[in-house]
Amino acid sequence: MSLRKPGFPARGAMPATAKAQSNVHREWMRLPADLAPVPMAVRETLGVETVDFTSARLRMVQRLAASGIEHTRVLKAMNSVLRHQFVDSALAVQAYQDTSLPIGLGQTISKPSIVARMCELLAQSAAAQSGLGRVLEIGTGCGYQAAVLSLVAKEVYTIERLRALHEKARVNLRPLRLANVHLILGDGMLGFASGAPYAGIISAAGGEELPQAWCDQLAEGGRLVAPILGAGGQQVLLVVDRTADGFQRTVLEHVHFVPLKSGLG
Ligand code: SAH
């Protein structure tokens, strides 16, 4: 009894289609070696490295300028900090799109347009006319905005309540050797009295009310920029200028920031 399945082609009697496939295979085998598939690990590396981050970043800066950001130092800083190195490698290709991205523990790196907007607001304050002095950032996150600020301000104190993110920022910033950035683990709702008074205070997290400590730690002529719950229950960007006469509040556009929380996480 034959074990051969019905219709199974006998050796030497290959049908035309199979012959064609076999030729394709042989053609492929004759291709120059440099077109052959590379091992997976190398291919993955190439997948990321072949993205032209430099051009993508420059296009991002051009979009920021077109949307109204005009402070040269801010635009330069946005072009100098490699945002793709602050996010997970799987998200690196999206790093220069105008979008916030997850950085772990339910937190996000703010989108480039809001980072540029807030840095510019600080750089345009009365106190910053001869250059922006000491700045306090609440919510270090992955450290991206602190790196941008380090190129815009003389000194940056940045405080984070989540230890894992505080450490992540340290790792991200270490190779940049930014001597004017000071990372602090703590509750930013209390500000950071040791560095006060500040020419600028910037918050990357939004609360219901402005913590009193922030106003207390603001220098005269200094400016605070923070998201806060607006009258309609939506977050708005708030600017507070400290003058000789007191505090002047200006409400700007709607924004979407992660919540400001008290205590260490
Ligand atoms: N500037 C950051 C954005 C991080 S998102 C970046 O460039 O990546 C906001 C951060 O604020 C989160 O990491 C969150 O943990 C932190 N945060 C919220 N409340 C805080 C508080 N009271 N003190 C310090 N950090 C706080």
Residues whose N, C-alpha, C, O or C-beta is under 5 A from the ligand:
A	BS01	SAH	Q107 T108 I109 S110 I138 G139 T140 G141 C142 G143 Y144 Q145 I159 E160 R161 L162 L165 G186 D187 G188 M189 A204 A205 V258 P259 L260 K261 S262
